[in-house]
Amino acid sequence: MEEPLNYGHQHTLLLLNEDQLIVADCSMCGEKVSTPCFSCAEDCGFYLHKVCAEAPLELNHPFHPDHPLLLMHHSLLIKNPGYSSGYICDFCYKDGNEFVYHCSCGLDFHIKCALFTFNIAENNLKELEHVALLLPLISTENDDDKLEDVAKCFGCWEPLAKYTHFSPDCGFNLHEKCAKLPFKLNRVWHRKHPLVLQFNRERLSCKICQVTTRRGFVYGCSPCKFVVHIECVSTSFDFTVKEKSHEHPFNLFRRPSSFICDACGTEGIYVAYICCTCNIMVHKKCTSLPRIIKSKWHDHRLFHKYLLPDEFGSSDCIICHDEVDPEHGSYCCSHCNITFHVKCAMKDKNSYEIVENEDEMPNESSISVIEWNDTGEAEKVKHFKHMHNLMLGPFVRGYENSCDGCMLPISDPFYYCSECGFFLHKACAELLKMKNVWYHLCQEPLTLISDKVFKCGLCSEVSNAFAYECCRCENKVCLRCVVALTPGAQTCLKHEHPLFFYRDQERKCNACGKATWNAFCCKDCNFVLHAGCFSLPITARHKCDEHILLLTDHDDNNYSKSHHCDICEESRDPNRRFYHCATCDTSAHVNCVLGNYPFLKLGSIIYEETCHPHPLTIVKKKYYYPDCDECSNPCEDVALECSKSECKYIVHWDCVAPDSLWFEWSM
């Protein structure tokens, strides 16, 4: 190691070797100092542990052979994404705000943790020679749960008291066996390279047990990019496993080579379990896969299949959009012919629940069927949010009414009420009364509501149509977002390929040009739409034209003077979406046509508390704009008008909108 360094301190440092009490913190690691240590000769309060002063600026750590660890002050990390005020050590998982050993791949270590694990790799355990060894606790079955809540070994992250361990007074939680692990291992099931003890920097799942561990040591092969847990390398496995999810027992089968698990479709090595009756080979973990689950990603129950039925053909996983191999296990819905990779469906424990009873009733539909037509369609239904019966509408085009569920223009197929002007898309009418969705953080399902003014937690649009509301946090999401974010392929105006929703990667929306992290993307080309543009109404009306305006992708007219908005008369980007009338050659910005509140139902009555004593009706004046009774400016956009004809009260929506709308938070 290098010579002692002062790290820029302006005064001379003196080495203190006497056994004396020092009440001070090390200026590098932030912990209490004790001799031997360095002290400032000018007595300015600067102290360094001797080991910290002698720490090399660059450490080539055997447990992380690909890159060097660089010693730096934590303040330099704040410039990198993912860092705020400090860092978390990847060995002891405690925070730090002083000097740190940092790797460009994202690993961070306290100085003492980096040097301590370096000594373990070098089999140099002098600092543990005088540390007391504590025997494991003799536990009963009931005590095992208690062990999960106590201190964990930094090496394997199992409970410290489960095995013989060093006294935590040394500053490290470590089993004796984890401190003496061999640096390299050779195994018959991986003859290409030795397995090397290392940090699981890539967060890979263990090839034997398929569990991903973020903490502690693993044995890995960097060239082959795989790891195995230290306990899985030498663990003895049960010879026979019997699980209620499979009708036959599984028997242990040790393999010298890799295999593909018939239950989940991913690779495994060394340890496999086979069912000779069914002729399948699976991971140990996959012997207990639940047969039926209820997932937040889908409305129906999902069944595990080792082979997909022929009617599924080739299909993509609803979650990751990659192809599902029909020759290996997956979760599927036979009602909708959709599939899920096992690893995707089971990745988040909070996103699914196991269905024990096959006869369990599914979620309740919003409609009850009164009459069926000759083709087997529900022709007459009762929706629990409307007082009258609804009829299946005729197949027509260009219908001018909006759906009372999502506020988008009505299109085939739809239901309508013959007694009042109530319309619902068939898809909106058939939504469930209660729904689990993958993008909501609360565990409770969302409940379908109507006739309540709300601000959508996803798109931030204000509406009083149908919405799903969380009974815990009371957050709401509009039906446009619910339908748009339904997992699976989506179709889009004038785009020939299906679109899939992707998260956590910045892209540029083709419709509006804005950057977005959550977007609908085409797997076949570079077409991208963010959620707001994806759910825009295909058709709209505006007083600027007597015809219905059609949402258009781009302007084919090369004459530059035609690239303007006929409403605001400002210039218009021909490569961005706009509304257009081909008959009159009218073109307008999307926002100019829709206005500020396109999803409020005009003519509906608002009963929320306002400063006016009477109920108010949502209106949007077209030609005559009376002055607002609150701000005295003309009511040119959405306004609230007194429902009593003798009262002439009218105000802008923004002047008296319910206060709660401005405090809605995102999902």
Wavefront OBJ file of the C-alpha trace (Angstrom):
o trace
v 0.000 0.000 0.000
v 1.041 3.630 -0.473
v 2.727 5.950 2.030
v 0.537 7.839 4.567
v -1.181 10.808 2.983
v -2.407 14.075 4.502
v -5.189 14.515 1.911
v -4.592 18.220 1.564
v -4.509 19.073 5.262
v -2.537 22.281 5.738
v -0.720 21.227 8.948
v 1.726 18.528 9.862
v 0.177 15.268 11.116
v 1.649 13.416 14.098
v 1.314 9.662 14.650
v -0.083 8.885 18.116
v 0.782 5.391 19.355
v 0.071 5.814 23.072
v -2.931 4.073 24.543
v -4.881 7.221 25.331
v -8.521 8.209 25.145
v -9.338 10.453 22.203
v -12.804 11.938 21.848
v -12.900 12.829 18.163
v -14.083 11.558 14.793
v -11.896 10.467 11.912
v -12.008 13.119 9.190
v -12.081 10.421 6.498
v -14.486 7.728 7.682
v -16.450 9.743 10.275
v -16.109 7.115 13.036
v -14.586 7.517 16.504
v -10.795 7.435 16.428
v -8.493 5.427 18.671
v -4.750 4.954 18.677
v -2.792 4.424 16.554
v -4.001 7.470 14.672
v -2.776 10.692 13.154
v -3.442 14.018 14.839
v -2.894 17.565 13.646
v 0.262 19.068 15.156
v -1.480 22.456 15.382
v -4.319 20.909 17.405
v -6.974 22.049 14.910
v -9.162 19.000 15.516
v -8.104 17.010 12.446
v -7.715 13.261 13.126
v -7.209 10.219 10.920
v -7.250 6.518 11.705
v -3.872 5.112 10.722
v -5.609 2.632 8.434
v -7.566 5.472 6.788
v -4.450 7.583 6.272
v -2.677 4.617 4.666
v -5.652 3.664 2.473
v -4.587 3.585 -1.208
v -6.194 6.078 -3.581
v -6.890 3.192 -5.950
v -7.773 -0.290 -4.702
v -7.747 -3.319 -6.999
v -10.162 -5.474 -5.057
v -10.143 -9.254 -5.710
v -13.930 -9.387 -5.178
v -14.393 -6.824 -7.937
v -11.742 -7.608 -10.573
v -13.264 -5.728 -13.518
v -12.664 -2.166 -12.274
v -10.560 -0.426 -9.617
v -12.175 1.190 -6.574
v -11.291 4.875 -6.312
v -11.063 6.697 -2.992
v -12.951 9.998 -3.107
v -15.048 12.323 -0.995
v -18.774 11.544 -1.107
v -19.549 15.072 -2.342
v -18.122 14.081 -5.729
v -20.799 11.380 -6.036
v -23.676 13.844 -5.838
v -22.974 14.861 -9.428
v -23.873 11.315 -10.566
v -27.503 10.135 -11.152
v -28.968 8.265 -8.192
v -27.002 10.082 -5.487
v -28.340 12.836 -3.240
v -26.711 13.608 0.100
v -24.711 10.441 0.743
v -24.261 6.791 -0.232
v -25.073 3.264 0.972
v -22.186 0.842 1.501
v -22.609 -2.299 -0.613
v -21.087 -4.506 2.092
v -22.680 -3.482 5.393
v -25.602 -1.543 3.843
v -25.159 1.378 6.220
v -25.089 4.943 4.963
v -22.019 7.130 4.742
v -21.281 10.791 4.134
v -17.498 10.977 4.252
v -14.825 9.378 2.049
v -15.882 6.373 -0.030
v -14.363 3.732 -2.267
v -16.377 4.090 -5.464
v -16.517 2.149 -8.723
v -17.876 3.512 -11.989
v -20.305 0.561 -12.142
v -22.094 1.838 -9.035
v -20.467 -0.016 -6.121
v -19.705 2.031 -2.986
v -17.885 0.974 0.191
v -16.874 2.513 3.468
v -13.098 2.636 3.746
v -13.087 0.056 6.542
v -15.476 -2.252 4.624
v -13.411 -2.116 1.435
v -10.194 -2.883 3.328
v -11.794 -5.536 5.537
v -13.192 -7.489 2.562
v -9.833 -7.047 0.802
v -8.209 -8.831 3.752
v -10.819 -11.606 3.579
v -9.945 -12.134 -0.083
v -6.241 -12.216 0.817
v -6.963 -14.621 3.713
v -5.501 -12.036 6.065
v -7.751 -12.085 9.130
v -5.381 -10.655 11.741
v -7.935 -8.114 12.944
v -10.296 -10.990 13.787
v -7.739 -13.096 15.674
v -8.654 -11.628 19.053
v -12.389 -11.251 18.403
v -14.592 -13.573 20.451
v -16.564 -16.258 18.609
v -20.191 -16.630 19.646
v -22.050 -19.921 19.295
v -25.321 -20.086 17.331
v -28.616 -19.895 19.148
v -30.431 -23.199 19.508
v -33.704 -22.255 17.869
v -37.101 -23.858 17.719
v -39.502 -23.580 14.808
v -41.127 -20.545 16.422
v -37.736 -18.884 16.966
v -36.889 -19.022 13.237
v -39.292 -16.171 12.526
v -37.657 -14.083 15.271
v -34.214 -14.604 13.714
v -35.425 -12.893 10.539
v -35.793 -9.625 12.449
v -32.327 -9.548 14.032
v -28.818 -8.726 12.777
v -27.689 -10.352 9.517
v -24.280 -11.562 8.397
v -22.728 -9.143 5.898
v -21.393 -12.099 3.892
v -24.503 -14.239 3.286
v -27.225 -12.019 4.821
v -28.676 -14.867 6.812
v -29.387 -14.230 10.529
v -26.120 -13.733 12.384
v -27.149 -15.928 15.330
v -27.955 -18.863 13.044
v -24.287 -19.963 12.876
v -21.072 -19.471 14.849
v -20.135 -15.837 14.390
v -17.689 -13.154 15.446
v -18.773 -10.735 18.121
v -20.396 -7.660 16.504
v -18.185 -5.550 18.810
v -15.521 -5.804 16.087
v -17.677 -3.582 13.880
v -18.708 -6.304 11.419
v -21.511 -8.863 11.414
v -19.856 -11.990 10.053
v -20.236 -15.738 10.359
v -17.016 -17.645 10.930
v -17.720 -19.764 7.838
v -18.240 -16.653 5.661
v -14.899 -15.181 6.766
v -13.115 -18.379 5.697
v -14.710 -18.931 2.306
v -12.254 -20.121 -0.384
v -11.526 -17.436 -2.960
v -11.901 -19.830 -5.927
v -13.912 -23.006 -6.484
v -13.979 -25.555 -9.284
v -17.250 -27.313 -9.984
v -18.041 -30.129 -12.364
v -21.126 -28.333 -13.646
v -19.027 -25.366 -14.790
v -15.766 -26.660 -16.191
v -14.908 -23.613 -18.361
v -13.755 -21.307 -15.578
v -13.329 -21.373 -11.797
v -16.000 -19.705 -9.677
v -14.615 -16.635 -7.924
v -15.871 -15.122 -4.681
v -17.160 -11.620 -5.464
v -19.723 -8.917 -4.836
v -22.961 -9.414 -6.782
v -22.487 -6.081 -8.561
v -24.861 -6.886 -11.461
v -27.629 -8.086 -9.159
v -27.892 -11.387 -11.061
v -30.138 -14.192 -9.875
v -28.579 -17.399 -8.601
v -28.425 -20.017 -11.356
v -29.289 -22.769 -8.901
v -32.116 -21.379 -6.759
v -33.186 -18.532 -9.135
v -33.371 -15.995 -6.287
v -31.902 -12.540 -6.856
v -29.910 -11.295 -3.881
v -28.790 -7.672 -3.735
v -26.485 -8.123 -0.750
v -23.463 -10.133 0.306
v -21.006 -12.464 -1.394
v -21.666 -14.762 -4.325
v -19.550 -17.121 -6.369
v -19.535 -15.953 -9.944
v -18.051 -16.378 -13.361
v -17.537 -12.973 -14.978
v -16.886 -14.295 -18.534
v -20.112 -16.320 -18.449
v -22.072 -13.658 -16.519
v -23.659 -15.882 -13.904
v -23.563 -16.212 -10.123
v -24.554 -18.733 -7.467
v -25.175 -18.057 -3.804
v -22.427 -19.202 -1.451
v -24.921 -21.454 0.331
v -26.167 -22.996 -2.943
v -22.666 -24.137 -3.931
v -22.529 -26.677 -1.111
v -26.106 -27.022 0.120
v -27.580 -30.502 0.356
v -30.954 -30.664 -1.379
v -34.003 -32.771 -0.585
v -34.083 -35.952 -2.641
v -37.871 -35.823 -3.088
v -40.151 -32.799 -3.099
v -43.935 -33.021 -2.994
v -45.905 -29.837 -3.599
v -49.668 -29.436 -3.741
v -49.386 -27.436 -6.959
v -48.273 -30.582 -8.829
v -49.954 -33.974 -8.631
v -46.731 -36.018 -8.688
v -43.554 -35.813 -6.580
v -40.363 -34.271 -7.950
v -37.054 -36.145 -7.577
v -33.580 -34.595 -7.305
v -31.486 -34.887 -10.467
v -27.934 -33.516 -10.419
v -26.674 -32.439 -13.841
v -23.108 -31.732 -14.954
v -24.424 -29.221 -17.492
v -27.066 -26.528 -17.802
v -30.749 -27.079 -18.571
v -33.860 -25.085 -19.411
v -36.541 -25.255 -16.730
v -39.821 -26.597 -18.110
v -41.754 -24.568 -15.541
v -40.363 -21.076 -16.154
v -38.317 -21.282 -19.356
v -35.065 -19.932 -17.872
v -31.672 -21.596 -17.536
v -30.538 -23.573 -14.520
v -27.404 -25.517 -13.610
v -26.374 -28.471 -11.495
v -29.515 -28.953 -9.395
v -32.724 -29.963 -11.148
v -35.890 -31.732 -10.083
v -37.684 -34.083 -12.443
v -41.158 -35.566 -12.658
v -40.791 -38.825 -14.555
v -44.555 -39.154 -15.016
v -44.892 -35.777 -16.745
v -41.384 -35.850 -18.282
v -40.466 -32.373 -17.017
v -37.332 -30.899 -15.434
v -37.551 -27.809 -13.206
v -35.635 -25.598 -10.774
v -35.981 -26.367 -7.086
v -37.800 -23.051 -6.666
v -40.224 -23.879 -9.490
v -41.472 -27.081 -7.851
v -43.701 -24.852 -5.723
v -44.984 -22.480 -8.401
v -48.665 -21.715 -7.699
v -51.036 -23.206 -10.238
v -53.415 -20.208 -10.229
v -52.669 -16.570 -9.432
v -54.602 -13.317 -9.522
v -52.376 -10.606 -10.967
v -52.605 -6.819 -10.978
v -51.656 -7.026 -14.633
v -54.869 -8.741 -15.732
v -58.546 -8.884 -14.798
v -58.894 -12.675 -15.045
v -57.158 -15.435 -13.138
v -53.914 -16.762 -14.639
v -53.155 -20.481 -14.886
v -49.684 -21.988 -15.017
v -49.109 -24.231 -18.052
v -46.034 -26.308 -18.880
v -47.008 -26.230 -22.563
v -49.200 -23.572 -24.145
v -52.320 -24.833 -25.953
v -52.261 -24.598 -29.757
v -54.764 -21.728 -29.842
v -52.186 -19.409 -28.277
v -49.707 -19.828 -31.147
v -46.791 -17.409 -30.826
v -47.392 -14.638 -28.330
v -45.507 -11.993 -26.389
v -45.403 -11.532 -22.627
v -47.915 -8.877 -21.563
v -45.400 -7.331 -19.132
v -42.021 -7.280 -20.922
v -43.348 -7.690 -24.516
v -40.722 -10.327 -25.367
v -41.772 -13.609 -26.953
v -43.025 -16.441 -24.739
v -41.720 -19.878 -25.706
v -44.798 -22.146 -26.034
v -42.611 -25.202 -25.325
v -41.871 -24.068 -21.755
v -43.875 -22.966 -18.744
v -45.788 -19.702 -18.565
v -48.874 -18.133 -17.012
v -51.791 -17.602 -19.357
v -55.415 -16.536 -19.560
v -57.434 -18.846 -21.814
v -60.295 -16.328 -21.864
v -58.139 -13.625 -23.508
v -55.400 -15.793 -25.110
v -52.608 -13.816 -23.445
v -49.431 -15.053 -21.795
v -46.910 -14.005 -19.143
v -43.365 -15.143 -18.529
v -43.222 -16.818 -15.128
v -40.355 -14.537 -14.040
v -42.385 -11.448 -15.050
v -45.617 -12.537 -13.371
v -43.822 -13.506 -10.134
v -41.183 -10.748 -10.011
v -43.053 -8.452 -7.602
v -44.677 -10.249 -4.672
v -47.056 -7.318 -4.224
v -48.407 -7.631 -7.770
v -50.127 -11.008 -7.390
v -51.882 -13.284 -4.938
v -52.195 -17.064 -4.976
v -55.656 -18.478 -5.678
v -56.180 -21.545 -3.512
v -59.814 -22.200 -4.425
v -60.457 -22.818 -8.121
v -64.167 -22.133 -7.593
v -63.483 -18.673 -6.198
v -65.751 -16.053 -7.772
v -64.001 -13.614 -10.133
v -64.375 -9.833 -9.889
v -67.913 -8.610 -10.527
v -68.826 -7.020 -13.861
v -70.442 -3.571 -14.046
v -73.300 -4.855 -16.212
v -75.909 -7.580 -15.922
v -77.332 -8.981 -19.164
v -81.092 -8.771 -19.684
v -81.351 -9.950 -23.301
v -79.016 -11.645 -25.792
v -79.264 -11.261 -29.574
v -79.026 -14.047 -32.153
v -75.256 -13.648 -32.492
v -74.674 -14.181 -28.773
v -74.033 -10.517 -27.925
v -75.522 -8.803 -24.888
v -78.201 -6.664 -26.561
v -79.909 -5.258 -23.465
v -78.025 -4.682 -20.224
v -78.309 -2.939 -16.867
v -75.295 -0.903 -15.761
v -74.987 -0.373 -12.019
v -74.125 3.329 -12.544
v -77.221 4.193 -14.639
v -80.900 4.142 -13.728
v -82.232 2.906 -17.109
v -81.540 -0.160 -19.215
v -78.998 0.201 -22.020
v -79.309 -1.122 -25.585
v -76.540 -2.251 -27.934
v -76.195 0.569 -30.454
v -76.492 0.284 -34.247
v -73.285 0.102 -36.242
v -72.817 3.665 -37.429
v -69.882 5.924 -38.186
v -69.352 9.545 -37.234
v -71.582 9.463 -34.168
v -71.389 12.889 -32.508
v -72.038 11.931 -28.893
v -69.339 11.225 -26.317
v -69.026 8.215 -24.069
v -70.164 9.078 -20.534
v -67.487 6.762 -19.206
v -64.307 8.039 -20.873
v -65.579 11.239 -22.608
v -64.064 10.168 -25.951
v -66.310 10.248 -29.069
v -68.680 7.299 -29.373
v -67.605 4.593 -31.828
v -68.756 1.038 -32.529
v -69.651 -0.967 -30.537
v -71.497 0.996 -27.850
v -74.501 0.981 -25.526
v -77.050 3.795 -25.328
v -80.045 4.726 -23.218
v -83.289 5.249 -25.161
v -84.732 7.380 -22.347
v -81.869 9.877 -21.923
v -78.669 10.934 -23.648
v -76.433 8.379 -21.958
v -73.789 6.519 -24.011
v -71.072 4.040 -23.120
v -68.488 2.312 -25.277
v -68.981 -1.447 -24.974
v -65.436 -1.685 -23.550
v -66.220 0.993 -20.924
v -69.530 -0.646 -20.002
v -67.893 -4.047 -19.439
v -65.213 -2.800 -17.038
v -65.228 -4.386 -13.596
v -66.725 -2.758 -10.497
v -63.371 -3.245 -8.744
v -60.033 -3.483 -10.486
v -56.404 -4.133 -9.604
v -53.929 -2.163 -11.712
v -50.190 -2.608 -12.010
v -49.314 1.098 -11.790
v -50.992 1.887 -8.451
v -48.824 1.594 -5.339
v -51.543 0.774 -2.786
v -52.449 -2.867 -2.331
v -56.213 -2.264 -2.289
v -58.158 -2.559 -5.572
v -59.666 0.517 -7.231
v -63.442 1.036 -7.255
v -65.427 2.336 -10.236
v -67.076 5.708 -9.472
v -69.052 8.284 -11.478
v -70.507 11.813 -11.245
v -67.640 13.129 -9.136
v -65.297 15.886 -10.287
v -61.707 14.616 -10.104
v -58.216 15.149 -11.425
v -56.676 12.010 -12.927
v -53.566 10.931 -11.035
v -51.901 9.834 -14.274
v -52.738 12.317 -17.034
v -53.772 15.237 -14.717
v -56.891 15.925 -16.806
v -59.976 17.173 -14.920
v -63.182 15.229 -15.536
v -66.504 14.212 -14.028
v -66.951 11.032 -16.055
v -66.205 7.509 -14.803
v -63.034 6.875 -12.826
v -61.395 4.259 -10.651
v -60.736 5.392 -7.073
v -58.472 3.898 -4.427
v -60.343 3.357 -1.165
v -57.138 3.976 0.827
v -55.478 7.038 -0.723
v -58.584 8.292 -2.606
v -56.497 8.868 -5.722
v -58.384 8.544 -8.996
v -57.550 7.506 -12.547
v -59.721 8.229 -15.613
v -61.022 5.482 -17.925
v -58.904 6.753 -20.800
v -55.763 5.955 -18.816
v -57.214 2.675 -17.507
v -57.944 1.460 -21.038
v -54.713 2.840 -22.525
v -52.566 1.208 -19.822
v -54.279 -2.158 -20.052
v -51.289 -4.489 -20.612
v -50.792 -5.769 -24.135
v -50.633 -4.495 -27.687
v -52.543 -1.298 -28.496
v -53.572 0.103 -31.864
v -53.111 3.716 -32.848
v -54.338 6.126 -35.487
v -52.653 5.558 -38.871
v -49.809 3.455 -37.448
v -49.591 0.020 -39.009
v -47.881 -1.745 -36.094
v -49.106 -2.449 -32.559
v -47.792 -0.272 -29.731
v -46.564 -1.418 -26.317
v -46.186 0.596 -23.128
v -42.628 0.972 -21.827
v -41.353 2.698 -18.688
v -38.112 4.220 -17.392
v -36.416 5.130 -20.653
v -36.452 8.623 -22.077
v -37.950 8.938 -25.550
v -39.346 11.688 -27.768
v -43.061 11.665 -28.602
v -43.740 11.702 -32.359
v -47.040 13.535 -31.881
v -46.028 16.535 -29.749
v -42.222 16.399 -29.784
v -41.921 16.381 -25.982
v -39.560 14.111 -24.063
v -41.230 11.388 -22.001
v -40.122 8.525 -19.745
v -43.367 6.540 -20.043
v -44.561 5.971 -23.573
v -46.267 3.706 -26.091
v -43.610 2.434 -28.466
v -43.491 0.379 -31.634
v -41.214 -2.654 -31.594
v -40.894 -2.568 -35.406
v -39.945 1.102 -35.879
v -39.105 4.213 -33.867
v -42.673 5.455 -33.448
v -43.358 6.796 -29.916
v -46.432 8.322 -28.253
v -46.655 9.467 -24.657
v -49.859 8.570 -22.802
v -51.484 11.997 -23.240
v -51.157 11.956 -27.033
v -52.121 8.290 -27.252
v -55.550 8.886 -25.687
v -56.490 12.057 -27.593
v -59.987 12.013 -29.172
v -59.804 10.829 -32.786
v -62.581 13.267 -33.717
v -63.672 16.576 -32.212
v -66.027 19.495 -32.865
v -65.298 23.215 -32.786
v -67.248 26.272 -33.825
v -64.536 27.098 -36.386
v -65.968 24.418 -38.702
v -69.408 22.915 -39.271
v -67.951 19.444 -39.853
v -66.315 16.974 -37.527
v -62.561 17.538 -37.249
v -60.267 14.523 -37.585
v -57.047 14.062 -35.616
v -54.237 14.005 -38.206
v -50.640 12.858 -37.858
v -48.814 15.216 -40.207
v -49.508 17.820 -42.853
v -48.850 16.644 -46.420
v -49.278 20.186 -47.770
v -45.793 21.501 -48.559
v -46.990 25.086 -48.960
v -45.579 26.726 -45.831
v -48.254 29.441 -45.567
v -50.885 26.751 -44.971
v -49.128 25.631 -41.781
v -51.109 27.809 -39.408
v -53.934 27.308 -36.907
v -57.358 28.533 -38.078
v -58.401 29.217 -34.470
v -55.495 31.143 -32.927
v -53.982 32.102 -36.323
v -50.488 31.247 -35.059
v -47.984 29.060 -36.943
v -48.282 25.281 -36.716
v -45.615 22.566 -36.952
v -46.668 20.323 -39.890
v -44.916 17.335 -38.277
v -47.052 17.480 -35.136
v -50.606 16.227 -34.686
v -53.458 18.615 -35.427
v -57.204 18.538 -36.091
v -58.272 18.868 -39.711
v -61.402 19.102 -41.851
v -60.671 17.791 -45.356
v -63.868 19.334 -46.760
v -63.126 22.893 -45.657
v -59.328 22.514 -45.344
v -59.557 23.737 -41.749
v -56.539 22.978 -39.555
v -56.007 23.766 -35.879
v -53.760 23.033 -32.910
v -54.927 20.175 -30.705
v -55.129 22.432 -27.634
v -57.029 25.132 -29.522
v -59.731 22.635 -30.513
v -60.051 20.796 -27.205
v -59.637 23.737 -24.831
v -58.468 23.480 -21.227
v -61.096 21.012 -19.989
v -62.112 18.671 -22.840
v -63.245 15.861 -20.530
v -65.827 17.684 -18.435
v -69.392 16.676 -19.386
v -71.180 19.791 -20.603
v -74.683 20.089 -19.230
v -73.992 18.048 -16.111
v -74.776 19.537 -12.716
v -72.060 20.078 -10.100
v -73.138 19.537 -6.498
v -69.717 20.112 -4.911
v -69.572 22.944 -2.430
v -69.057 26.374 -4.053
v -69.662 29.975 -3.065
v -73.070 29.918 -4.840
v -76.212 28.650 -3.010
v -77.679 26.821 -6.069
v -76.406 23.821 -8.064
v -74.250 24.811 -11.047
v -74.273 23.442 -14.609
v -71.114 22.957 -16.685
v -71.395 25.038 -19.869
v -69.183 26.245 -22.697
v -70.535 29.271 -24.518
v -69.914 29.348 -28.286
v -70.717 32.852 -29.477
v -71.926 34.979 -26.542
v -69.564 35.265 -23.592
v -71.156 36.804 -20.480
v -68.849 38.295 -17.883
v -67.710 36.108 -14.974
v -69.342 37.080 -11.665
v -66.034 36.466 -9.895
v -63.331 38.063 -12.084
v -65.509 40.100 -14.535
v -63.696 38.691 -17.590
v -65.675 37.062 -20.459
v -66.442 33.330 -19.947
v -64.834 32.076 -23.151
v -63.897 28.572 -21.956
v -65.628 26.145 -19.612
v -67.853 27.909 -17.095
v -70.356 27.099 -14.365
v -73.845 28.532 -14.783
v -76.631 28.533 -12.212
v -79.100 25.734 -12.937
v -82.022 27.976 -11.933
v -83.179 29.992 -14.953
v -84.169 33.026 -12.878
v -80.598 33.309 -11.562
v -78.074 34.720 -14.024
v -74.983 33.678 -12.071
v -72.057 32.436 -14.239
v -68.348 32.020 -13.413
v -65.224 30.622 -15.001
v -64.509 27.035 -13.996
v -61.069 28.112 -12.773
v -62.592 30.740 -10.484
v -64.660 28.307 -8.381
v -63.281 24.831 -9.157
v -63.210 22.544 -6.085
v -60.035 23.168 -4.078
v -59.404 19.429 -3.776
v -58.547 19.238 -7.488
v -55.364 21.214 -7.022
v -54.068 18.878 -4.335
v -54.512 15.575 -6.209
v -51.194 13.720 -6.398
v -49.774 11.413 -9.021
v -50.157 7.644 -8.943
l 1 2 3 4 5 6 7 8 9 10 11 12 13 14 15 16 17 18 19 20 21 22 23 24 25 26 27 28 29 30 31 32 33 34 35 36 37 38 39 40 41 42 43 44 45 46 47 48 49 50 51 52 53 54 55 56 57 58 59 60 61 62 63 64 65 66 67 68 69 70 71 72 73 74 75 76 77 78 79 80 81 82 83 84 85 86 87 88 89 90 91 92 93 94 95 96 97 98 99 100 101 102 103 104 105 106 107 108 109 110 111 112 113 114 115 116 117 118 119 120 121 122 123 124 125 126 127 128 129 130 131 132 133 134 135 136 137 138 139 140 141 142 143 144 145 146 147 148 149 150 151 152 153 154 155 156 157 158 159 160 161 162 163 164 165 166 167 168 169 170 171 172 173 174 175 176 177 178 179 180 181 182 183 184 185 186 187 188 189 190 191 192 193 194 195 196 197 198 199 200 201 202 203 204 205 206 207 208 209 210 211 212 213 214 215 216 217 218 219 220 221 222 223 224 225 226 227 228 229 230 231 232 233 234 235 236 237 238 239 240 241 242 243 244 245 246 247 248 249 250 251 252 253 254 255 256 257 258 259 260 261 262 263 264 265 266 267 268 269 270 271 272 273 274 275 276 277 278 279 280 281 282 283 284 285 286 287 288 289 290 291 292 293 294 295 296 297 298 299 300 301 302 303 304 305 306 307 308 309 310 311 312 313 314 315 316 317 318 319 320 321 322 323 324 325 326 327 328 329 330 331 332 333 334 335 336 337 338 339 340 341 342 343 344 345 346 347 348 349 350 351 352 353 354 355 356 357 358 359 360 361 362 363 364 365 366 367 368 369 370 371 372 373 374 375 376 377 378 379 380 381 382 383 384 385 386 387 388 389 390 391 392 393 394 395 396 397 398 399 400 401 402 403 404 405 406 407 408 409 410 411 412 413 414 415 416 417 418 419 420 421 422 423 424 425 426 427 428 429 430 431 432 433 434 435 436 437 438 439 440 441 442 443 444 445 446 447 448 449 450 451 452 453 454 455 456 457 458 459 460 461 462 463 464 465 466 467 468 469 470 471 472 473 474 475 476 477 478 479 480 481 482 483 484 485 486 487 488 489 490 491 492 493 494 495 496 497 498 499 500 501 502 503 504 505 506 507 508 509 510 511 512 513 514 515 516 517 518 519 520 521 522 523 524 525 526 527 528 529 530 531 532 533 534 535 536 537 538 539 540 541 542 543 544 545 546 547 548 549 550 551 552 553 554 555 556 557 558 559 560 561 562 563 564 565 566 567 568 569 570 571 572 573 574 575 576 577 578 579 580 581 582 583 584 585 586 587 588 589 590 591 592 593 594 595 596 597 598 599 600 601 602 603 604 605 606 607 608 609 610 611 612 613 614 615 616 617 618 619 620 621 622 623 624 625 626 627 628 629 630 631 632 633 634 635 636 637 638 639 640 641 642 643 644 645 646 647 648 649 650 651 652 653 654 655 656 657 658 659 660 661 662 663 664 665 666 667
